[in-house]
Amino acid sequence: MKVFCFGSLNIDYTYKVDHFVQKGETISSESLQVFSGGKGLNQSIALAKAGADTWHAGSIGEDGRFLLAQMEEAGVHTQCITVLEETRTGNAIIQNDTEGDNCIILYGGANQAITREQVDEVMRQCQKGDFLVLQNEINELAYIMEQAHKNGLRIVLNPSPMNEKIRRLPLEYVDYFLLNEVEAGQILGREVKEGFDKEELGKALRECFPKAMIVLTLGKEGSMYLDEKESFLQPSYRVRAVDTTAAGDTFTGYFIGGLLRGLAVREAMDLAARASAIAVTRLGASPSIPCLKEVEAYSF
Ligand code: RIB
């Protein structure tokens, strides 16, 4: 079984800063590093490193060809990636502060130039039962989901970065949601305040999407898994954070990759928690994603 990840590919410009720049302020950065990133690319790399037969679909410009080489090196098939002649590759300006937190400005570029013809071509490569992993950094998501549903694919949605477009998608087609509490609140159309009741939030998600498997990520508290048979909390592994960029993507890729390798849900959740904790200890998006051997050998 294959997993297709139809999503963004970005060039990440990561600036190490003392604090995030404020309105009207100009600050100097300690360093600038350029990494391969984009939620789609990161998740594809995590899927492949977790052992899944991973095919990435999406678009880049000529300036992003180096991303292809990095994906291939990680074991991702890149034949479904279109290289556009006159559009720039998407990019992200990332500030990374001393706590390891980040804030990001995105430029969509080629990620926002997906065509329906391209989607149809990708669908021709898929087979019933294959997985399709989506995030919210490309256009034509609704069309992709409709076609995927028609073709019997299992849809995984990480509705990140969240915006109003997500609620207009055919969310009833989603088999797996991986989302944080803020995204959950926005999907449910309610405010989630600090100190919220996670059991109650999980229950509300289940009621809204009764057929879906749900992974609610809770930052340092870990994550919660819910489906019609069970629900449990997966604690996070404690590490010293250097850069949280791509931690969520690592979790998503390792969780789905683990399931595809035949792990039980609890095992896949634990594997994903380990992999994302390791990713947090390193700078950068996709270069911070550990390989399976490292995840299995790492002692926390
Ligand atoms: O999730 C991290 C990613 O978000 C970064 O790699 C950046 O490109 C943005 O898409």
Residues whose N, C-alpha, C, O or C-beta is under 5 A from the ligand:
A	BS01	RIB	N10 D12 G37 G38 K39 A92 T245 A246 D249 A285
